[in-house]
């Protein structure tokens, strides 16, 4: 998938986003990237733990392809 395709996928996903915690998290990342800071330091321990769990799942092959999720849930 090209970088432009990933960007469009993220834009589409964010436009439909309703979870306020996720929206706030994404805003932190955006704001920090604009000022050149490290957004990681602003995350809560729960958010950091969630990211670490996701990375561990990825490393250990516990993933579901995006197409499978789209087909399963009709996205």
PyMOL Python script that loads the backbone (N, CA, C, O; Angstrom):
from pymol import cmd

cmd.read_pdbstr("""\
ATOM      1  N   UNK A   1       0.856  -1.174   0.000  1.00  0.00           N
ATOM      2  CA  UNK A   1       0.000   0.000   0.000  1.00  0.00           C
ATOM      3  C   UNK A   1       0.902   1.237   0.000  1.00  0.00           C
ATOM      4  O   UNK A   1       1.855   1.331   0.773  1.00  0.00           O
ATOM      5  N   UNK A   2       0.581   2.169  -0.874  1.00  0.00           N
ATOM      6  CA  UNK A   2       1.393   3.384  -0.960  1.00  0.00           C
ATOM      7  C   UNK A   2       1.119   4.302   0.222  1.00  0.00           C
ATOM      8  O   UNK A   2       0.109   4.163   0.912  1.00  0.00           O
ATOM      9  N   UNK A   3       2.022   5.232   0.442  1.00  0.00           N
ATOM     10  CA  UNK A   3       1.853   6.188   1.531  1.00  0.00           C
ATOM     11  C   UNK A   3       0.588   7.019   1.322  1.00  0.00           C
ATOM     12  O   UNK A   3      -0.122   7.314   2.283  1.00  0.00           O
ATOM     13  N   UNK A   4       0.305   7.394   0.089  1.00  0.00           N
ATOM     14  CA  UNK A   4      -0.903   8.178  -0.187  1.00  0.00           C
ATOM     15  C   UNK A   4      -2.160   7.378   0.119  1.00  0.00           C
ATOM     16  O   UNK A   4      -3.132   7.928   0.635  1.00  0.00           O
ATOM     17  N   UNK A   5      -2.153   6.088  -0.192  1.00  0.00           N
ATOM     18  CA  UNK A   5      -3.302   5.233   0.092  1.00  0.00           C
ATOM     19  C   UNK A   5      -3.519   5.096   1.597  1.00  0.00           C
ATOM     20  O   UNK A   5      -4.655   5.098   2.070  1.00  0.00           O
ATOM     21  N   UNK A   6      -2.429   4.978   2.339  1.00  0.00           N
ATOM     22  CA  UNK A   6      -2.522   4.888   3.801  1.00  0.00           C
ATOM     23  C   UNK A   6      -3.099   6.175   4.364  1.00  0.00           C
ATOM     24  O   UNK A   6      -3.949   6.142   5.253  1.00  0.00           O
ATOM     25  N   UNK A   7      -2.638   7.314   3.847  1.00  0.00           N
ATOM     26  CA  UNK A   7      -3.156   8.601   4.303  1.00  0.00           C
ATOM     27  C   UNK A   7      -4.661   8.705   4.071  1.00  0.00           C
ATOM     28  O   UNK A   7      -5.403   9.134   4.955  1.00  0.00           O
ATOM     29  N   UNK A   8      -5.105   8.313   2.884  1.00  0.00           N
ATOM     30  CA  UNK A   8      -6.540   8.368   2.572  1.00  0.00           C
ATOM     31  C   UNK A   8      -7.340   7.433   3.473  1.00  0.00           C
ATOM     32  O   UNK A   8      -8.440   7.772   3.910  1.00  0.00           O
ATOM     33  N   UNK A   9      -6.788   6.266   3.746  1.00  0.00           N
ATOM     34  CA  UNK A   9      -7.455   5.321   4.643  1.00  0.00           C
ATOM     35  C   UNK A   9      -7.590   5.923   6.045  1.00  0.00           C
ATOM     36  O   UNK A   9      -8.639   5.800   6.678  1.00  0.00           O
ATOM     37  N   UNK A  10      -6.530   6.570   6.525  1.00  0.00           N
ATOM     38  CA  UNK A  10      -6.567   7.196   7.847  1.00  0.00           C
ATOM     39  C   UNK A  10      -7.556   8.358   7.887  1.00  0.00           C
ATOM     40  O   UNK A  10      -8.284   8.522   8.866  1.00  0.00           O
ATOM     41  N   UNK A  11      -7.582   9.157   6.836  1.00  0.00           N
ATOM     42  CA  UNK A  11      -8.516  10.280   6.780  1.00  0.00           C
ATOM     43  C   UNK A  11      -9.954   9.772   6.840  1.00  0.00           C
ATOM     44  O   UNK A  11     -10.773  10.311   7.584  1.00  0.00           O
ATOM     45  N   UNK A  12     -10.257   8.751   6.069  1.00  0.00           N
ATOM     46  CA  UNK A  12     -11.601   8.172   6.058  1.00  0.00           C
ATOM     47  C   UNK A  12     -11.968   7.644   7.440  1.00  0.00           C
ATOM     48  O   UNK A  12     -13.075   7.875   7.926  1.00  0.00           O
ATOM     49  N   UNK A  13     -11.041   6.939   8.064  1.00  0.00           N
ATOM     50  CA  UNK A  13     -11.269   6.381   9.398  1.00  0.00           C
ATOM     51  C   UNK A  13     -11.497   7.486  10.422  1.00  0.00           C
ATOM     52  O   UNK A  13     -12.416   7.404  11.237  1.00  0.00           O
ATOM     53  N   UNK A  14     -10.660   8.518  10.379  1.00  0.00           N
ATOM     54  CA  UNK A  14     -10.779   9.600  11.356  1.00  0.00           C
ATOM     55  C   UNK A  14     -12.076  10.381  11.176  1.00  0.00           C
ATOM     56  O   UNK A  14     -12.651  10.852  12.157  1.00  0.00           O
ATOM     57  N   UNK A  15     -12.540  10.522   9.950  1.00  0.00           N
ATOM     58  CA  UNK A  15     -13.782  11.259   9.700  1.00  0.00           C
ATOM     59  C   UNK A  15     -14.981  10.568  10.351  1.00  0.00           C
ATOM     60  O   UNK A  15     -15.965  11.224  10.692  1.00  0.00           O
ATOM     61  N   UNK A  16     -14.900   9.249  10.523  1.00  0.00           N
ATOM     62  CA  UNK A  16     -16.001   8.484  11.117  1.00  0.00           C
ATOM     63  C   UNK A  16     -15.814   8.243  12.614  1.00  0.00           C
ATOM     64  O   UNK A  16     -16.689   7.673  13.266  1.00  0.00           O
ATOM     65  N   UNK A  17     -14.703   8.666  13.147  1.00  0.00           N
ATOM     66  CA  UNK A  17     -14.335   8.397  14.534  1.00  0.00           C
ATOM     67  C   UNK A  17     -15.264   9.116  15.508  1.00  0.00           C
ATOM     68  O   UNK A  17     -15.539  10.305  15.351  1.00  0.00           O
ATOM     69  N   UNK A  18     -15.748   8.384  16.517  1.00  0.00           N
ATOM     70  CA  UNK A  18     -16.620   8.976  17.533  1.00  0.00           C
ATOM     71  C   UNK A  18     -16.056   8.837  18.943  1.00  0.00           C
ATOM     72  O   UNK A  18     -16.545   9.486  19.868  1.00  0.00           O
ATOM     73  N   UNK A  19     -15.037   8.003  19.118  1.00  0.00           N
ATOM     74  CA  UNK A  19     -14.456   7.776  20.433  1.00  0.00           C
ATOM     75  C   UNK A  19     -13.617   8.978  20.851  1.00  0.00           C
ATOM     76  O   UNK A  19     -12.570   9.242  20.260  1.00  0.00           O
ATOM     77  N   UNK A  20     -14.074   9.706  21.867  1.00  0.00           N
ATOM     78  CA  UNK A  20     -13.416  10.948  22.274  1.00  0.00           C
ATOM     79  C   UNK A  20     -11.988  10.716  22.764  1.00  0.00           C
ATOM     80  O   UNK A  20     -11.113  11.547  22.522  1.00  0.00           O
ATOM     81  N   UNK A  21     -11.744   9.611  23.439  1.00  0.00           N
ATOM     82  CA  UNK A  21     -10.392   9.325  23.928  1.00  0.00           C
ATOM     83  C   UNK A  21      -9.419   9.158  22.761  1.00  0.00           C
ATOM     84  O   UNK A  21      -8.292   9.651  22.808  1.00  0.00           O
ATOM     85  N   UNK A  22      -9.856   8.468  21.728  1.00  0.00           N
ATOM     86  CA  UNK A  22      -9.012   8.281  20.555  1.00  0.00           C
ATOM     87  C   UNK A  22      -8.776   9.604  19.846  1.00  0.00           C
ATOM     88  O   UNK A  22      -7.662   9.880  19.400  1.00  0.00           O
ATOM     89  N   UNK A  23      -9.811  10.422  19.737  1.00  0.00           N
ATOM     90  CA  UNK A  23      -9.675  11.739  19.111  1.00  0.00           C
ATOM     91  C   UNK A  23      -8.666  12.590  19.883  1.00  0.00           C
ATOM     92  O   UNK A  23      -7.803  13.233  19.285  1.00  0.00           O
ATOM     93  N   UNK A  24      -8.777  12.591  21.200  1.00  0.00           N
ATOM     94  CA  UNK A  24      -7.834  13.350  22.031  1.00  0.00           C
ATOM     95  C   UNK A  24      -6.403  12.853  21.845  1.00  0.00           C
ATOM     96  O   UNK A  24      -5.467  13.648  21.757  1.00  0.00           O
ATOM     97  N   UNK A  25      -6.244  11.541  21.786  1.00  0.00           N
ATOM     98  CA  UNK A  25      -4.932  10.922  21.596  1.00  0.00           C
ATOM     99  C   UNK A  25      -4.326  11.362  20.256  1.00  0.00           C
ATOM    100  O   UNK A  25      -3.150  11.721  20.191  1.00  0.00           O
ATOM    101  N   UNK A  26      -5.124  11.331  19.206  1.00  0.00           N
ATOM    102  CA  UNK A  26      -4.639  11.737  17.896  1.00  0.00           C
ATOM    103  C   UNK A  26      -4.267  13.223  17.869  1.00  0.00           C
ATOM    104  O   UNK A  26      -3.310  13.616  17.202  1.00  0.00           O
ATOM    105  N   UNK A  27      -5.023  14.034  18.589  1.00  0.00           N
ATOM    106  CA  UNK A  27      -4.712  15.466  18.661  1.00  0.00           C
ATOM    107  C   UNK A  27      -3.368  15.681  19.349  1.00  0.00           C
ATOM    108  O   UNK A  27      -2.586  16.534  18.928  1.00  0.00           O
ATOM    109  N   UNK A  28      -3.095  14.917  20.401  1.00  0.00           N
ATOM    110  CA  UNK A  28      -1.803  15.018  21.083  1.00  0.00           C
ATOM    111  C   UNK A  28      -0.674  14.702  20.101  1.00  0.00           C
ATOM    112  O   UNK A  28       0.324  15.420  20.043  1.00  0.00           O
ATOM    113  N   UNK A  29      -0.837  13.644  19.343  1.00  0.00           N
ATOM    114  CA  UNK A  29       0.193  13.262  18.374  1.00  0.00           C
ATOM    115  C   UNK A  29       0.397  14.377  17.350  1.00  0.00           C
ATOM    116  O   UNK A  29       1.532  14.738  17.040  1.00  0.00           O
ATOM    117  N   UNK A  30      -0.700  14.921  16.828  1.00  0.00           N
ATOM    118  CA  UNK A  30      -0.604  15.993  15.841  1.00  0.00           C
ATOM    119  C   UNK A  30       0.087  17.217  16.420  1.00  0.00           C
ATOM    120  O   UNK A  30       1.011  17.762  15.815  1.00  0.00           O
ATOM    121  N   UNK A  31      -0.361  17.646  17.593  1.00  0.00           N
ATOM    122  CA  UNK A  31       0.204  18.842  18.212  1.00  0.00           C
ATOM    123  C   UNK A  31       1.699  18.676  18.484  1.00  0.00           C
ATOM    124  O   UNK A  31       2.482  19.596  18.245  1.00  0.00           O
ATOM    125  N   UNK A  32       2.086  17.523  18.974  1.00  0.00           N
ATOM    126  CA  UNK A  32       3.495  17.281  19.278  1.00  0.00           C
ATOM    127  C   UNK A  32       4.335  17.224  18.010  1.00  0.00           C
ATOM    128  O   UNK A  32       5.474  17.693  17.995  1.00  0.00           O
ATOM    129  N   UNK A  33       3.778  16.653  16.947  1.00  0.00           N
ATOM    130  CA  UNK A  33       4.560  16.566  15.710  1.00  0.00           C
ATOM    131  C   UNK A  33       4.797  17.953  15.128  1.00  0.00           C
ATOM    132  O   UNK A  33       5.828  18.196  14.501  1.00  0.00           O
ATOM    133  N   UNK A  34       3.846  18.865  15.334  1.00  0.00           N
ATOM    134  CA  UNK A  34       4.002  20.218  14.815  1.00  0.00           C
ATOM    135  C   UNK A  34       5.056  21.016  15.574  1.00  0.00           C
ATOM    136  O   UNK A  34       5.711  21.889  15.006  1.00  0.00           O
ATOM    137  N   UNK A  35       5.214  20.713  16.853  1.00  0.00           N
ATOM    138  CA  UNK A  35       6.224  21.445  17.617  1.00  0.00           C
ATOM    139  C   UNK A  35       7.509  20.655  17.786  1.00  0.00           C
ATOM    140  O   UNK A  35       8.440  21.099  18.458  1.00  0.00           O
ATOM    141  N   UNK A  36       7.553  19.482  17.173  1.00  0.00           N
ATOM    142  CA  UNK A  36       8.778  18.705  17.164  1.00  0.00           C
ATOM    143  C   UNK A  36       9.071  17.960  18.454  1.00  0.00           C
ATOM    144  O   UNK A  36      10.183  17.466  18.635  1.00  0.00           O
ATOM    145  N   UNK A  37       8.101  17.869  19.353  1.00  0.00           N
ATOM    146  CA  UNK A  37       8.311  17.180  20.616  1.00  0.00           C
ATOM    147  C   UNK A  37       8.048  15.691  20.512  1.00  0.00           C
ATOM    148  O   UNK A  37       7.675  15.180  19.456  1.00  0.00           O
ATOM    149  N   UNK A  38       8.243  15.023  21.595  1.00  0.00           N
ATOM    150  CA  UNK A  38       8.012  13.584  21.662  1.00  0.00           C
ATOM    151  C   UNK A  38       6.646  13.343  22.278  1.00  0.00           C
ATOM    152  O   UNK A  38       6.471  13.507  23.485  1.00  0.00           O
ATOM    153  N   UNK A  39       5.672  12.953  21.457  1.00  0.00           N
ATOM    154  CA  UNK A  39       4.298  12.759  21.914  1.00  0.00           C
ATOM    155  C   UNK A  39       4.189  11.630  22.932  1.00  0.00           C
ATOM    156  O   UNK A  39       3.227  11.582  23.700  1.00  0.00           O
ATOM    157  N   UNK A  40       5.141  10.740  22.947  1.00  0.00           N
ATOM    158  CA  UNK A  40       5.088   9.589  23.862  1.00  0.00           C
ATOM    159  C   UNK A  40       5.020  10.041  25.318  1.00  0.00           C
ATOM    160  O   UNK A  40       4.332   9.420  26.128  1.00  0.00           O
ATOM    161  N   UNK A  41       5.717  11.103  25.649  1.00  0.00           N
ATOM    162  CA  UNK A  41       5.770  11.550  27.045  1.00  0.00           C
ATOM    163  C   UNK A  41       4.413  12.069  27.529  1.00  0.00           C
ATOM    164  O   UNK A  41       4.165  12.114  28.734  1.00  0.00           O
ATOM    165  N   UNK A  42       3.539  12.459  26.610  1.00  0.00           N
ATOM    166  CA  UNK A  42       2.223  12.971  26.988  1.00  0.00           C
ATOM    167  C   UNK A  42       1.156  11.894  27.112  1.00  0.00           C
ATOM    168  O   UNK A  42       0.035  12.174  27.537  1.00  0.00           O
ATOM    169  N   UNK A  43       1.497  10.672  26.746  1.00  0.00           N
ATOM    170  CA  UNK A  43       0.519   9.587  26.830  1.00  0.00           C
ATOM    171  C   UNK A  43       0.368   9.104  28.271  1.00  0.00           C
ATOM    172  O   UNK A  43       1.299   9.177  29.073  1.00  0.00           O
ATOM    173  N   UNK A  44      -0.828   8.610  28.572  1.00  0.00           N
ATOM    174  CA  UNK A  44      -1.038   8.012  29.884  1.00  0.00           C
ATOM    175  C   UNK A  44      -0.371   6.642  29.910  1.00  0.00           C
ATOM    176  O   UNK A  44      -0.025   6.092  28.864  1.00  0.00           O
ATOM    177  N   UNK A  45      -0.192   6.093  31.109  1.00  0.00           N
ATOM    178  CA  UNK A  45       0.382   4.746  31.231  1.00  0.00           C
ATOM    179  C   UNK A  45      -0.500   3.712  30.565  1.00  0.00           C
ATOM    180  O   UNK A  45      -0.001   2.735  30.007  1.00  0.00           O
ATOM    181  N   UNK A  46      -1.815   3.917  30.620  1.00  0.00           N
ATOM    182  CA  UNK A  46      -2.752   2.985  29.977  1.00  0.00           C
ATOM    183  C   UNK A  46      -2.553   3.019  28.462  1.00  0.00           C
ATOM    184  O   UNK A  46      -2.536   1.969  27.819  1.00  0.00           O
ATOM    185  N   UNK A  47      -2.403   4.208  27.889  1.00  0.00           N
ATOM    186  CA  UNK A  47      -2.184   4.319  26.449  1.00  0.00           C
ATOM    187  C   UNK A  47      -0.857   3.686  26.043  1.00  0.00           C
ATOM    188  O   UNK A  47      -0.782   2.989  25.031  1.00  0.00           O
ATOM    189  N   UNK A  48       0.188   3.927  26.829  1.00  0.00           N
ATOM    190  CA  UNK A  48       1.490   3.335  26.534  1.00  0.00           C
ATOM    191  C   UNK A  48       1.429   1.814  26.603  1.00  0.00           C
ATOM    192  O   UNK A  48       2.002   1.121  25.763  1.00  0.00           O
ATOM    193  N   UNK A  49       0.729   1.303  27.613  1.00  0.00           N
ATOM    194  CA  UNK A  49       0.593  -0.155  27.760  1.00  0.00           C
ATOM    195  C   UNK A  49      -0.166  -0.735  26.566  1.00  0.00           C
ATOM    196  O   UNK A  49       0.180  -1.809  26.074  1.00  0.00           O
ATOM    197  N   UNK A  50      -1.188  -0.037  26.105  1.00  0.00           N
ATOM    198  CA  UNK A  50      -1.949  -0.500  24.948  1.00  0.00           C
ATOM    199  C   UNK A  50      -1.094  -0.555  23.690  1.00  0.00           C
ATOM    200  O   UNK A  50      -1.182  -1.506  22.913  1.00  0.00           O
ATOM    201  N   UNK A  51      -0.277   0.454  23.496  1.00  0.00           N
ATOM    202  CA  UNK A  51       0.629   0.465  22.349  1.00  0.00           C
ATOM    203  C   UNK A  51       1.630  -0.676  22.464  1.00  0.00           C
ATOM    204  O   UNK A  51       1.894  -1.371  21.483  1.00  0.00           O
ATOM    205  N   UNK A  52       2.185  -0.873  23.644  1.00  0.00           N
ATOM    206  CA  UNK A  52       3.139  -1.964  23.851  1.00  0.00           C
ATOM    207  C   UNK A  52       2.497  -3.322  23.585  1.00  0.00           C
ATOM    208  O   UNK A  52       3.119  -4.196  22.980  1.00  0.00           O
ATOM    209  N   UNK A  53       1.235  -3.506  24.041  1.00  0.00           N
ATOM    210  CA  UNK A  53       0.527  -4.771  23.776  1.00  0.00           C
ATOM    211  C   UNK A  53       0.346  -4.975  22.277  1.00  0.00           C
ATOM    212  O   UNK A  53       0.540  -6.077  21.763  1.00  0.00           O
ATOM    213  N   UNK A  54      -0.028  -3.904  21.582  1.00  0.00           N
ATOM    214  CA  UNK A  54      -0.214  -3.998  20.134  1.00  0.00           C
ATOM    215  C   UNK A  54       1.068  -4.348  19.410  1.00  0.00           C
ATOM    216  O   UNK A  54       1.060  -5.161  18.485  1.00  0.00           O
ATOM    217  N   UNK A  55       2.166  -3.745  19.819  1.00  0.00           N
ATOM    218  CA  UNK A  55       3.451  -4.058  19.202  1.00  0.00           C
ATOM    219  C   UNK A  55       3.873  -5.496  19.485  1.00  0.00           C
ATOM    220  O   UNK A  55       4.437  -6.166  18.620  1.00  0.00           O
ATOM    221  N   UNK A  56       3.597  -5.966  20.698  1.00  0.00           N
ATOM    222  CA  UNK A  56       3.928  -7.357  21.040  1.00  0.00           C
ATOM    223  C   UNK A  56       3.086  -8.317  20.191  1.00  0.00           C
ATOM    224  O   UNK A  56       3.596  -9.312  19.675  1.00  0.00           O
ATOM    225  N   UNK A  57       1.783  -8.005  20.053  1.00  0.00           N
ATOM    226  CA  UNK A  57       0.917  -8.831  19.200  1.00  0.00           C
ATOM    227  C   UNK A  57       1.459  -8.879  17.778  1.00  0.00           C
ATOM    228  O   UNK A  57       1.489  -9.940  17.156  1.00  0.00           O
ATOM    229  N   UNK A  58       1.886  -7.731  17.265  1.00  0.00           N
ATOM    230  CA  UNK A  58       2.441  -7.663  15.917  1.00  0.00           C
ATOM    231  C   UNK A  58       3.692  -8.520  15.806  1.00  0.00           C
ATOM    232  O   UNK A  58       3.836  -9.295  14.860  1.00  0.00           O
ATOM    233  N   UNK A  59       4.594  -8.384  16.767  1.00  0.00           N
ATOM    234  CA  UNK A  59       5.835  -9.166  16.759  1.00  0.00           C
ATOM    235  C   UNK A  59       5.571 -10.661  16.806  1.00  0.00           C
ATOM    236  O   UNK A  59       6.310 -11.450  16.218  1.00  0.00           O
ATOM    237  N   UNK A  60       4.500 -11.051  17.516  1.00  0.00           N
ATOM    238  CA  UNK A  60       4.205 -12.474  17.694  1.00  0.00           C
ATOM    239  C   UNK A  60       3.205 -13.001  16.674  1.00  0.00           C
ATOM    240  O   UNK A  60       2.736 -14.134  16.781  1.00  0.00           O
ATOM    241  N   UNK A  61       2.882 -12.170  15.680  1.00  0.00           N
ATOM    242  CA  UNK A  61       2.023 -12.623  14.589  1.00  0.00           C
ATOM    243  C   UNK A  61       0.542 -12.684  14.903  1.00  0.00           C
ATOM    244  O   UNK A  61      -0.226 -13.266  14.137  1.00  0.00           O
ATOM    245  N   UNK A  62       0.126 -12.095  16.011  1.00  0.00           N
ATOM    246  CA  UNK A  62      -1.294 -12.101  16.365  1.00  0.00           C
ATOM    247  C   UNK A  62      -1.962 -10.869  15.745  1.00  0.00           C
ATOM    248  O   UNK A  62      -2.267  -9.886  16.420  1.00  0.00           O
ATOM    249  N   UNK A  63      -2.171 -10.971  14.445  1.00  0.00           N
ATOM    250  CA  UNK A  63      -2.779  -9.858  13.718  1.00  0.00           C
ATOM    251  C   UNK A  63      -3.878 -10.381  12.817  1.00  0.00           C
ATOM    252  O   UNK A  63      -3.908 -11.564  12.480  1.00  0.00           O
ATOM    253  N   UNK A  64      -4.777  -9.497  12.429  1.00  0.00           N
ATOM    254  CA  UNK A  64      -5.820  -9.812  11.468  1.00  0.00           C
ATOM    255  C   UNK A  64      -5.707  -8.797  10.341  1.00  0.00           C
ATOM    256  O   UNK A  64      -5.745  -7.592  10.589  1.00  0.00           O
ATOM    257  N   UNK A  65      -5.567  -9.267   9.105  1.00  0.00           N
ATOM    258  CA  UNK A  65      -5.437  -8.340   7.984  1.00  0.00           C
ATOM    259  C   UNK A  65      -6.633  -7.395   7.880  1.00  0.00           C
ATOM    260  O   UNK A  65      -7.762  -7.766   8.200  1.00  0.00           O
ATOM    261  N   UNK A  66      -6.371  -6.183   7.434  1.00  0.00           N
ATOM    262  CA  UNK A  66      -7.405  -5.158   7.299  1.00  0.00           C
ATOM    263  C   UNK A  66      -8.557  -5.637   6.422  1.00  0.00           C
ATOM    264  O   UNK A  66      -9.721  -5.396   6.743  1.00  0.00           O
ATOM    265  N   UNK A  67      -8.248  -6.305   5.330  1.00  0.00           N
ATOM    266  CA  UNK A  67      -9.296  -6.794   4.428  1.00  0.00           C
ATOM    267  C   UNK A  67     -10.223  -7.775   5.128  1.00  0.00           C
ATOM    268  O   UNK A  67     -11.427  -7.777   4.869  1.00  0.00           O
ATOM    269  N   UNK A  68      -9.684  -8.607   6.009  1.00  0.00           N
ATOM    270  CA  UNK A  68     -10.515  -9.558   6.755  1.00  0.00           C
ATOM    271  C   UNK A  68     -11.497  -8.830   7.658  1.00  0.00           C
ATOM    272  O   UNK A  68     -12.664  -9.214   7.740  1.00  0.00           O
ATOM    273  N   UNK A  69     -11.044  -7.797   8.329  1.00  0.00           N
ATOM    274  CA  UNK A  69     -11.909  -7.013   9.204  1.00  0.00           C
ATOM    275  C   UNK A  69     -12.978  -6.310   8.386  1.00  0.00           C
ATOM    276  O   UNK A  69     -14.149  -6.299   8.765  1.00  0.00           O
ATOM    277  N   UNK A  70     -12.577  -5.717   7.255  1.00  0.00           N
ATOM    278  CA  UNK A  70     -13.556  -5.042   6.400  1.00  0.00           C
ATOM    279  C   UNK A  70     -14.638  -6.005   5.939  1.00  0.00           C
ATOM    280  O   UNK A  70     -15.821  -5.665   5.939  1.00  0.00           O
ATOM    281  N   UNK A  71     -14.233  -7.202   5.546  1.00  0.00           N
ATOM    282  CA  UNK A  71     -15.218  -8.190   5.076  1.00  0.00           C
ATOM    283  C   UNK A  71     -16.118  -8.665   6.212  1.00  0.00           C
ATOM    284  O   UNK A  71     -17.322  -8.845   6.030  1.00  0.00           O
ATOM    285  N   UNK A  72     -15.528  -8.863   7.372  1.00  0.00           N
ATOM    286  CA  UNK A  72     -16.287  -9.369   8.524  1.00  0.00           C
ATOM    287  C   UNK A  72     -17.332  -8.359   9.013  1.00  0.00           C
ATOM    288  O   UNK A  72     -18.459  -8.732   9.339  1.00  0.00           O
ATOM    289  N   UNK A  73     -16.951  -7.087   9.059  1.00  0.00           N
ATOM    290  CA  UNK A  73     -17.818  -6.073   9.638  1.00  0.00           C
ATOM    291  C   UNK A  73     -18.436  -5.129   8.606  1.00  0.00           C
ATOM    292  O   UNK A  73     -19.130  -4.177   8.962  1.00  0.00           O
ATOM    293  N   UNK A  74     -18.182  -5.396   7.347  1.00  0.00           N
ATOM    294  CA  UNK A  74     -18.818  -4.620   6.293  1.00  0.00           C
ATOM    295  C   UNK A  74     -18.380  -3.180   6.217  1.00  0.00           C
ATOM    296  O   UNK A  74     -19.174  -2.308   5.864  1.00  0.00           O
ATOM    297  N   UNK A  75     -17.142  -2.916   6.539  1.00  0.00           N
ATOM    298  CA  UNK A  75     -16.640  -1.531   6.478  1.00  0.00           C
ATOM    299  C   UNK A  75     -16.195  -1.177   5.083  1.00  0.00           C
ATOM    300  O   UNK A  75     -15.746  -0.056   4.845  1.00  0.00           O
TER     301      UNK A  75
END
""", "prot")
cmd.dss("prot")
cmd.show_as("cartoon", "prot")
cmd.util.cbc("prot")
cmd.orient("prot")
